[in-house]
Amino acid sequence: MAIEGSLADVSLADICQLLALGRKTGCLTVTDRSNFGYIYFKDGRVVYASVLNRPDRLGDILVKNGVIQPDDLSRAIEEQGMGSQRRLGDILVELGSLSREELQKWVALQVEEAVFHLFPWDQGSFQFNPRERPDEGQLLLVTLSIDGLLLEGAQRVDEWSQIQKEVHSLDLIFKIRRDPREVEEVELSEDQKKPLPLLDGTRTVRELVMESGLVEFVTGKAIYELVKAGFVQSVGGKAQEVEGESEQLLQEHVRLGQAFYRAGMLEDSAKEFHAALEMNPTEATARFRLGLIGLKAGEPEGALEHFDAIPAEWAAKPAVLRNRALALEGLGRFEEALGALRKAEGKAIGDPALILARAISELKAGDSAAARSTLMEYRNRIGKKESPPPLYFAFAVLAAAASGNLDEAVSLGREGMKVHPAEPSILVNTGAILDHKGNHEAAEQYFIRALTCGSEVPAQAHKNLGDQAFRRGDLRAAQSQYEQAVRLNHSLGDDVFLKLGQIASGAGDTNLAVLLLGRAVEINPDNEDARSRLADLSTPP
């Protein structure tokens, strides 16, 4: 269950402690206007954390601290840029630039710093989503106890309140007033030695952080101590440069939009992406994400407009073509959708996800034989070592049934339920086939079970239970199931509204019957039964 609230009511430290005690898994998102951060938990332990506008600079930190050489970083970035899907840290380990243990140590440091940066936030909102997981293909994960982080974080919050008296902005510039290296009795710490040569009166604290390889807290603390000792003084702040400011603001809108999107805050995400498009109408990431948001909102036409506006060099990418196909499917343009998917497969030959997408599109287009064949191709592609996802079984059942292979459809459904016993789509589709074969009692049990599985109740299960009740003349039960189905999905098939209209007419509620039958005709103008009944009710006696 999702947890959300205001940071004004409960501290982030208390929230983290609660999640740790409950051994929770998921993503804690924290936001305050343009500030945005997130912490991933697994069984109550922190596995990853990041803060927007504080980019992960693992490579630079490793270089600045002498862990790897600049040439090592250049080679790793070059290899990653040539299309490698591997993480930068993994590439560095494979190149022999550092050990796996060293890499984990520095990644843990980055995660800790992100958490410490979030702890002082006392305004804004938080949301915990137990379903969201980090992308292990892109992120290096660690495992950190929240207790140690809370203790260190509390100490840092106290110290930072003192540090801010001298270092109240990362845009401040400091210079050496009296060089401590020339004073014999002064012994500098390693953290003080690192930024000292860079304190030349031209660099901001932010630039010192980047160039020294130290984190913000350590850099700020070192400067504060040097100021208090009389060795360093502030020379003011740095005026923001106009050049490049527009691009920086554009990228900030994009980054914030992506962060909101990952957190499931789609309305806020869309606002940021629209703001980015006002600055650059061809910004590819903003267009792509707005297309995805359109698909999630059930607006395929708007989604397609965004996908079609993506610059050509990005529009040919498999991910764009795949989602463009989904938008075309939503508009009933199945041949075009299949064309987009074939283009995507040409770019990513043998990609199982694209083969599965093509099969689904073929089935929606009414070519069940082609869909059944493509689903077999998909099964062969993934091999026996990997279990097919729920989506495969749900559509494989339908493809087999539509091809006239009812026993095969039931067999596939039962196989799918062994692998995914709580997947409503498999239960509903298999139940529908059993119902068609006359095994109504077994079908009913599948539909009822689908209603109790997962957090999202399938409207189709209610609709199918309504059909069963309608057939046996239990109109009250049928009406109840149909109404629940429509409540969950307003655009459910015209036959639901036709039957609701029949029930209303039989109960003597002519006005309601006219409204429901009118909705059936609106969804499907070719529904002659609904048109005929509506005409009869609309004709004066």
RODREN-56635 format. One record per residue (C-alpha): residue number from 1; residue in one letter; chain; y, z, x. Coordinates in steps of 0.001 Angstrom, whole numbers. Layout:
N
     k   r   c        yy        zz        xx
   NUM   A   A         Y         Z         X
...
END
This chain:
541
     k   r   c        yy        zz        xx
     1   M   A         0         0         0
     2   A   A      3461      -924      1314
     3   I   A      5867      1913      2196
     4   E   A      9625      1401      2198
     5   G   A     12846      3394      2119
     6   S   A     16182      4155      3755
     7   L   A     16671      5441      7307
     8   A   A     19462      7617      5932
     9   D   A     16803      9632      4066
    10   V   A     14068      9830      6697
    11   S   A     14154      9326     10460
    12   L   A     12197      6588     12185
    13   A   A     10452      9232     14301
    14   D   A      9164     10960     11135
    15   I   A      7974      7642      9714
    16   C   A      6074      6832     12925
    17   Q   A      4516     10294     12981
    18   L   A      3377      9868      9376
    19   L   A      1763      6509     10178
    20   A   A        58      8004     13234
    21   L   A     -1317     10973     11304
    22   G   A     -2633      8636      8612
    23   R   A     -4179      6362     11275
    24   K   A     -2444      3414      9604
    25   T   A     -2702      -235     10616
    26   G   A        91     -2713      9899
    27   C   A      3694     -3557     10728
    28   L   A      6712     -1250     10414
    29   T   A      9872     -3333     10023
    30   V   A     13305     -1770     10560
    31   T   A     16507     -3589      9640
    32   D   A     20220     -2847      9543
    33   R   A     22262     -5962      8785
    34   S   A     21974     -8075     11958
    35   N   A     19824     -5498     13749
    36   F   A     16120     -6010     13332
    37   G   A     13010     -4570     14952
    38   Y   A      9329     -4064     14264
    39   I   A      6478     -1879     15475
    40   Y   A      2818     -2832     15013
    41   F   A       262       -62     14535
    42   K   A     -3514       -94     14771
    43   D   A     -5370      3030     13656
    44   G   A     -2176      5039     14101
    45   R   A     -1447      3845     17654
    46   V   A      1375      1511     18685
    47   V   A        64     -1855     19906
    48   Y   A      3288     -3888     20033
    49   A   A      7016     -3553     19367
    50   S   A     10038     -5809     19645
    51   V   A     13757     -5788     18826
    52   L   A     15729     -8865     17801
    53   N   A     18354    -10016     20346
    54   R   A     16539     -8043     23048
    55   P   A     14268    -10902     24141
    56   D   A     11029    -10078     25890
    57   R   A     11719    -11031     29515
    58   L   A      8438    -10038     31071
    59   G   A      8545    -12780     33711
    60   D   A     12066    -11897     34870
    61   I   A     11248     -8186     35038
    62   L   A      8159     -8879     37140
    63   V   A     10211    -10984     39547
    64   K   A     13118     -8522     39808
    65   N   A     10721     -5678     40541
    66   G   A      8897     -7645     43217
    67   V   A      5610     -7760     41318
    68   I   A      5468    -11577     41419
    69   Q   A      7388    -14271     43261
    70   P   A      9887    -16636     41571
    71   D   A      7588    -19571     42390
    72   D   A      4749    -17835     40519
    73   L   A      6896    -17550     37404
    74   S   A      8031    -21173     37667
    75   R   A      4437    -22406     37924
    76   A   A      3343    -20297     34943
    77   I   A      6248    -21453     32773
    78   E   A      5595    -25072     33770
    79   E   A      1907    -24767     32839
    80   Q   A      2774    -23128     29518
    81   G   A      5324    -25856     28813
    82   M   A      2691    -28569     29272
    83   G   A      1116    -27592     25970
    84   S   A      -962    -24598     27007
    85   Q   A     -1478    -22156     24137
    86   R   A     -2119    -19309     26587
    87   R   A       252    -16396     26948
    88   L   A      2552    -16334     29982
    89   G   A      1025    -13085     31237
    90   D   A     -2516    -14488     31010
    91   I   A     -1460    -17554     33011
    92   L   A        69    -15327     35713
    93   V   A     -3182    -13348     35953
    94   E   A     -5246    -16554     36204
    95   L   A     -2944    -17804     38966
    96   G   A     -3629    -14583     40860
    97   S   A        25    -13519     40767
    98   L   A      -896    -10032     39545
    99   S   A     -3887     -8109     38237
   100   R   A     -4753     -7543     34589
   101   E   A     -4062     -3818     35083
   102   E   A      -574     -4492     36478
   103   L   A       175     -6838     33592
   104   Q   A      -850     -4235     31014
   105   K   A      1360     -1638     32737
   106   W   A      4479     -3802     32512
   107   V   A      3752     -4943     28948
   108   A   A      3363     -1277     27952
   109   L   A      6753      -574     29540
   110   Q   A      8364     -3314     27422
   111   V   A      6765     -1995     24234
   112   E   A      7871      1564     25031
   113   E   A     11455       412     25637
   114   A   A     11526     -1428     22307
   115   V   A     10341      1707     20471
   116   F   A     12890      3879     22309
   117   H   A     15634      1425     21383
   118   L   A     14736      1760     17691
   119   F   A     14496      5560     17527
   120   P   A     18274      6277     17345
   121   W   A     18778      3976     14320
   122   D   A     19866      6119     11378
   123   Q   A     21183      3444      9030
   124   G   A     19470       561      7268
   125   S   A     16017       317      5737
   126   F   A     12379       355      6745
   127   Q   A      9245     -1236      5310
   128   F   A      5601      -784      6291
   129   N   A      3249     -3656      5447
   130   P   A      -436     -2726      5985
   131   R   A     -1499     -6367      5690
   132   E   A       624     -7758      8527
   133   R   A     -1019     -8078     11938
   134   P   A       386     -9192     15316
   135   D   A      -450    -12683     16550
   136   E   A     -2935    -11849     19307
   137   G   A     -2868    -15457     20443
   138   Q   A       818    -15139     21380
   139   L   A      1349    -11431     22094
   140   L   A      -147     -9129     24708
   141   L   A     -1155     -5915     22952
   142   V   A     -1354     -2372     24293
   143   T   A     -2439       937     22793
   144   L   A        48      3816     22989
   145   S   A       -36      7281     21455
   146   I   A      2973      7961     19241
   147   D   A      3143     11596     20373
   148   G   A      4180     10709     23919
   149   L   A      6668      8145     22637
   150   L   A      8225     10678     20248
   151   L   A      8665     13254     22994
   152   E   A     10216     10805     25455
   153   G   A     12255      9177     22688
   154   A   A     13796     12487     21584
   155   Q   A     14764     13273     25170
   156   R   A     16336      9832     25597
   157   V   A     18350     10131     22398
   158   D   A     19854     13367     23711
   159   E   A     20580     11888     27143
   160   W   A     22007      8660     25730
   161   S   A     24575     10576     23695
   162   Q   A     25920     11853     27040
   163   I   A     25596      8506     28828
   164   Q   A     27625      6776     26098
   165   K   A     30653      8888     27000
   166   E   A     30994      6726     30115
   167   V   A     28867      3676     29259
   168   H   A     29830      3143     25631
   169   S   A     29257      -628     25675
   170   L   A     26957     -3030     27491
   171   D   A     29984     -5319     27921
   172   L   A     31762     -2817     30225
   173   I   A     32275     -3729     33882
   174   F   A     32023     -1214     36729
   175   K   A     32873     -1334     40406
   176   I   A     32289       883     43430
   177   R   A     35117      3318     43996
   178   R   A     33578      5068     47019
   179   D   A     30333      3750     48452
   180   P   A     27715      6541     48333
   181   R   A     25645      4717     50953
   182   E   A     28325      5620     53490
   183   V   A     28106      9337     52694
   184   E   A     25381     10976     54776
   185   E   A     24655     13977     52568
   186   V   A     24157     11835     49436
   187   E   A     20580     10930     48566
   188   L   A     20343      8177     45966
   189   S   A     17410      7737     43610
   190   E   A     15585      4407     43474
   191   D   A     17089      3736     40042
   192   Q   A     20597      4264     41478
   193   K   A     19954      2082     44516
   194   K   A     18968     -1000     42502
   195   P   A     22205     -1637     40540
   196   L   A     24534      -384     43289
   197   P   A     24836     -3702     45235
   198   L   A     25635     -5476     41942
   199   L   A     28567     -3212     40999
   200   D   A     31199     -5665     42252
   201   G   A     33671     -5492     39387
   202   T   A     32562     -8785     37812
   203   R   A     29238     -8030     36146
   204   T   A     28839     -6363     32758
   205   V   A     26236     -3648     32186
   206   R   A     24259     -6219     30205
   207   E   A     24224     -8532     33247
   208   L   A     23268     -5626     35515
   209   V   A     20241     -4986     33283
   210   M   A     19179     -8621     33556
   211   E   A     19674     -8874     37320
   212   S   A     18374     -5488     38428
   213   G   A     15079     -5610     36559
   214   L   A     15780     -2169     35111
   215   V   A     15828     -1375     31412
   216   E   A     19045      -560     29537
   217   F   A     18499      3206     29464
   218   V   A     17722      3493     33185
   219   T   A     20649      1238     34134
   220   G   A     23049      3154     31905
   221   K   A     21832      6512     33242
   222   A   A     22235      5384     36874
   223   I   A     25810      4200     36246
   224   Y   A     26651      7385     34358
   225   E   A     25428      9529     37257
   226   L   A     27376      7457     39795
   227   V   A     30542      7671     37660
   228   K   A     30207     11439     37306
   229   A   A     29719     11759     41075
   230   G   A     32956      9835     41636
   231   F   A     31362      6813     43295
   232   V   A     31814      4236     40500
   233   Q   A     34549      3508     37953
   234   S   A     35019      1261     34946
   235   V   A     37382     -1700     35179
   236   G   A     37294     -2523     31461
   237   G   A     35336     -4972     29379
   238   K   A     34616     -8666     29609
   239   A   A     36245    -11028     27148
   240   Q   A     33704    -13102     25248
   241   E   A     33525    -16710     26314
   242   V   A     34271    -19265     23633
   243   E   A     32076    -21916     25242
   244   G   A     28509    -21582     24059
   245   E   A     29431    -18934     21497
   246   S   A     28684    -21243     18581
   247   E   A     25195    -22062     19885
   248   Q   A     24554    -18375     20498
   249   L   A     25532    -17543     16911
   250   L   A     23339    -20374     15625
   251   Q   A     20313    -19053     17511
   252   E   A     21042    -15537     16283
   253   H   A     20833    -16771     12678
   254   V   A     17542    -18516     13491
   255   R   A     16037    -15469     15232
   256   L   A     17084    -13164     12433
   257   G   A     15701    -15592      9844
   258   Q   A     12355    -15683     11649
   259   A   A     12233    -11898     11859
   260   F   A     12941    -11531      8126
   261   Y   A     10304    -14194      7405
   262   R   A      7637    -12339      9399
   263   A   A      8512     -9171      7487
   264   G   A      8072    -10941      4135
   265   M   A     11808    -10595      3294
   266   L   A     12073    -14220      2201
   267   E   A     15426    -14039       412
   268   D   A     17144    -12557      3474
   269   S   A     15292    -15026      5675
   270   A   A     16519    -17995      3612
   271   K   A     20145    -16790      3846
   272   E   A     19974    -16746      7633
   273   F   A     18371    -20187      7836
   274   H   A     20948    -21660      5438
   275   A   A     23693    -20163      7620
   276   A   A     22079    -21873     10624
   277   L   A     22000    -25219      8781
   278   E   A     25702    -24922      7966
   279   M   A     26288    -24901     11721
   280   N   A     23683    -27566     12506
   281   P   A     22056    -29449      9585
   282   T   A     19255    -30733     11849
   283   E   A     18156    -27337     13225
   284   A   A     14385    -27869     13167
   285   T   A     13163    -24272     12932
   286   A   A     15511    -23476     10042
   287   R   A     14416    -26603      8152
   288   F   A     10723    -25872      8717
   289   R   A     10950    -22222      7646
   290   L   A     12988    -23081      4543
   291   G   A     10266    -25579      3670
   292   L   A      7656    -22823      3982
   293   I   A      9768    -20493      1854
   294   G   A     10005    -23234      -780
   295   L   A      6218    -23567      -826
   296   K   A      5783    -19810     -1218
   297   A   A      8286    -19842     -4091
   298   G   A      6394    -22635     -5881
   299   E   A      9202    -25166     -5308
   300   P   A      7470    -28163     -3660
   301   E   A     10377    -30548     -4273
   302   G   A     12842    -28361     -2389
   303   A   A     10270    -27743       341
   304   L   A      9732    -31483       792
   305   E   A     13486    -32054      1159
   306   H   A     13563    -29658      4096
   307   F   A     10446    -31113      5735
   308   D   A     11883    -34636      5391
   309   A   A     15165    -33520      7010
   310   I   A     13439    -32266     10187
   311   P   A     14312    -34413     13246
   312   A   A     11733    -37080     14082
   313   E   A     10468    -35465     17290
   314   W   A      9587    -32317     15315
   315   A   A      8513    -34014     12082
   316   A   A      5460    -35517     13805
   317   K   A      4037    -32112     14770
   318   P   A       745    -31204     13010
   319   A   A      2151    -27977     11494
   320   V   A      5025    -29882      9853
   321   L   A      2754    -32660      8594
   322   R   A       259    -30108      7218
   323   N   A      2904    -28286      5206
   324   R   A      4571    -31522      4125
   325   A   A      1180    -32477      2684
   326   L   A      1131    -29210       701
   327   A   A      4533    -30048      -781
   328   L   A      3342    -33547     -1712
   329   E   A       228    -32066     -3334
   330   G   A      2449    -29783     -5397
   331   L   A      4267    -32853     -6681
   332   G   A      1013    -34656     -7507
   333   R   A      1558    -37251     -4748
   334   F   A     -1964    -36954     -3385
   335   E   A     -2238    -40272     -1537
   336   E   A       917    -39487       425
   337   A   A      -421    -35985      1106
   338   L   A     -3642    -37439      2499
   339   G   A     -1608    -39845      4630
   340   A   A       341    -36931      6125
   341   L   A     -2883    -35051      6855
   342   R   A     -4445    -38081      8563
   343   K   A     -1351    -38344     10778
   344   A   A     -1704    -34666     11632
   345   E   A     -5377    -35151     12501
   346   G   A     -4360    -38011     14774
   347   K   A     -2173    -35547     16692
   348   A   A     -4749    -32738     16710
   349   I   A     -8092    -34517     16740
   350   G   A    -10990    -32440     15450
   351   D   A     -8842    -29523     14253
   352   P   A    -11076    -27768     11667
   353   A   A     -8093    -26431      9687
   354   L   A     -6804    -29981      9139
   355   I   A    -10250    -31227      8112
   356   L   A    -10451    -28424      5519
   357   A   A     -6936    -29262      4301
   358   R   A     -7941    -32926      3865
   359   A   A    -10998    -31922      1830
   360   I   A     -8872    -29798      -505
   361   S   A     -6361    -32616      -932
   362   E   A     -9159    -35091     -1721
   363   L   A    -10524    -32740     -4376
   364   K   A     -7086    -32282     -5953
   365   A   A     -6730    -36074     -5983
   366   G   A     -9929    -36270     -8053
   367   D   A    -12200    -37694     -5346
   368   S   A    -14897    -35009     -5439
   369   A   A    -17445    -37107     -3504
   370   A   A    -15027    -37578      -587
   371   A   A    -14091    -33893      -717
   372   R   A    -17746    -32827      -637
   373   S   A    -18376    -35095      2359
   374   T   A    -15291    -33816      4207
   375   L   A    -16295    -30205      3550
   376   M   A    -19655    -30958      5168
   377   E   A    -17750    -32455      8123
   378   Y   A    -15730    -29234      8348
   379   R   A    -18893    -27104      8291
   380   N   A    -20403    -29173     11098
   381   R   A    -17196    -28944     13108
   382   I   A    -17024    -25127     13125
   383   G   A    -20774    -24821     13792
   384   K   A    -23098    -21965     12936
   385   K   A    -21440    -19355     15146
   386   E   A    -18334    -19111     12953
   387   S   A    -18351    -18060      9278
   388   P   A    -16254    -20310      7027
   389   P   A    -13166    -18688      5445
   390   P   A    -12914    -17875      1701
   391   L   A    -10875    -21047      1125
   392   Y   A    -13830    -23182      2217
   393   F   A    -16295    -21557      -181
   394   A   A    -13844    -21571     -3111
   395   F   A    -13293    -25331     -2858
   396   A   A    -16838    -26188     -1738
   397   V   A    -18090    -24676     -5026
   398   L   A    -15667    -26839     -7010
   399   A   A    -16408    -30019     -5021
   400   A   A    -20155    -29640     -5442
   401   A   A    -19821    -28974     -9175
   402   A   A    -17402    -31879     -9718
   403   S   A    -19911    -34150     -7945
   404   G   A    -22601    -33083    -10416
   405   N   A    -24436    -30762     -8003
   406   L   A    -24307    -27540    -10045
   407   D   A    -27175    -25783     -8291
   408   E   A    -25582    -26541     -4915
   409   A   A    -22288    -25146     -6236
   410   V   A    -23901    -21856     -7301
   411   S   A    -25784    -21630     -3989
   412   L   A    -22543    -22113     -2024
   413   G   A    -20829    -19496     -4171
   414   R   A    -23555    -16935     -3533
   415   E   A    -23483    -17689       199
   416   G   A    -19732    -17180       171
   417   M   A    -20042    -13845     -1629
   418   K   A    -22396    -12565      1070
   419   V   A    -19736    -13261      3711
   420   H   A    -16692    -12427      1563
   421   P   A    -17957    -10074     -1184
   422   A   A    -14476     -9134     -2425
   423   E   A    -12908    -12612     -2566
   424   P   A    -11717    -13293     -6152
   425   S   A    -11482    -17096     -5799
   426   I   A    -15186    -17399     -4906
   427   L   A    -16179    -15049     -7739
   428   V   A    -14078    -16902    -10313
   429   N   A    -15213    -20397     -9288
   430   T   A    -18894    -19441     -9095
   431   G   A    -18606    -17655    -12437
   432   A   A    -17104    -20779    -13993
   433   I   A    -20114    -22847    -12872
   434   L   A    -22572    -20259    -14217
   435   D   A    -20643    -20208    -17501
   436   H   A    -20878    -24007    -17684
   437   K   A    -24654    -23772    -17092
   438   G   A    -24987    -21343    -20011
   439   N   A    -25447    -18146    -18014
   440   H   A    -22536    -16447    -19814
   441   E   A    -23429    -12826    -19077
   442   A   A    -23645    -13358    -15292
   443   A   A    -20425    -15370    -15417
   444   E   A    -18653    -12562    -17277
   445   Q   A    -19716    -10043    -14625
   446   Y   A    -18304    -12281    -11895
   447   F   A    -14973    -12590    -13735
   448   I   A    -14746     -8817    -14293
   449   R   A    -15601     -8161    -10659
   450   A   A    -12868    -10593     -9563
   451   L   A    -10308     -8484    -11438
   452   T   A    -11223     -5391     -9419
   453   C   A    -11262     -7046     -5985
   454   G   A     -8199     -7260     -3772
   455   S   A     -4568     -6480     -4492
   456   E   A     -3775     -9793     -6215
   457   V   A     -5383    -10154     -9644
   458   P   A     -6385    -13801    -10302
   459   A   A     -4918    -15152    -13539
   460   Q   A     -7852    -17555    -13837
   461   A   A    -10298    -14630    -14233
   462   H   A     -8384    -13404    -17284
   463   K   A     -8214    -16960    -18603
   464   N   A    -11978    -17463    -18234
   465   L   A    -12726    -14126    -19940
   466   G   A    -10384    -15243    -22725
   467   D   A    -12306    -18511    -23106
   468   Q   A    -15581    -16587    -23427
   469   A   A    -14116    -14263    -26069
   470   F   A    -12599    -17247    -27937
   471   R   A    -15964    -19015    -28047
   472   R   A    -17745    -16025    -29562
   473   G   A    -14941    -15513    -32122
   474   D   A    -13481    -12313    -30667
   475   L   A     -9900    -13504    -31094
   476   R   A     -8282    -10125    -30383
   477   A   A    -10022     -9887    -26996
   478   A   A     -9244    -13552    -26299
   479   Q   A     -5550    -13018    -27066
   480   S   A     -5392     -9993    -24768
   481   Q   A     -7000    -11867    -21858
   482   Y   A     -4846    -14962    -22362
   483   E   A     -1641    -12922    -22492
   484   Q   A     -2567    -11154    -19238
   485   A   A     -3324    -14518    -17642
   486   V   A        47    -15976    -18700
   487   R   A      1841    -12837    -17510
   488   L   A       402    -13396    -14037
   489   N   A       947    -17159    -14011
   490   H   A      3550    -18618    -16370
   491   S   A      2533    -22192    -15568
   492   L   A     -1157    -21764    -16428
   493   G   A     -2848    -24701    -18160
   494   D   A     -1769    -26068    -21544
   495   D   A     -5120    -25128    -23080
   496   V   A     -4251    -21413    -22799
   497   F   A     -1092    -21883    -24882
   498   L   A     -2985    -24117    -27323
   499   K   A     -5506    -21359    -27999
   500   L   A     -2823    -18668    -28189
   501   G   A     -1057    -20905    -30702
   502   Q   A     -4247    -21235    -32741
   503   I   A     -4721    -17451    -32729
   504   A   A     -1096    -16885    -33809
   505   S   A     -1411    -19508    -36567
   506   G   A     -4628    -17935    -37858
   507   A   A     -2879    -14545    -37966
   508   G   A       -78    -16048    -40076
   509   D   A      2628    -15853    -37378
   510   T   A      3936    -19421    -37744
   511   N   A      7066    -18952    -35622
   512   L   A      5059    -17649    -32660
   513   A   A      2458    -20398    -33127
   514   V   A      5183    -23076    -33005
   515   L   A      6599    -21536    -29817
   516   L   A      3182    -21391    -28100
   517   L   A      2071    -24862    -29155
   518   G   A      5436    -26213    -28046
   519   R   A      4807    -24706    -24607
   520   A   A      1380    -26401    -24491
   521   V   A      3003    -29782    -25240
   522   E   A      5726    -29102    -22678
   523   I   A      3105    -28522    -19963
   524   N   A       994    -31511    -21038
   525   P   A      2688    -34061    -23338
   526   D   A      -686    -35844    -23692
   527   N   A     -2373    -32842    -25363
   528   E   A     -2972    -34497    -28743
   529   D   A     -4586    -31424    -30307
   530   A   A     -1509    -29315    -29553
   531   R   A       865    -32071    -30761
   532   S   A     -1071    -32470    -33991
   533   R   A     -1147    -28719    -34762
   534   L   A      2544    -28418    -33882
   535   A   A      3403    -31308    -36216
   536   D   A      1436    -29708    -39061
   537   L   A      3240    -26378    -38633
   538   S   A      6637    -28058    -38312
   539   T   A      6219    -30151    -41470
   540   P   A      7764    -28470    -44545
   541   P   A      5209    -27677    -47287
END
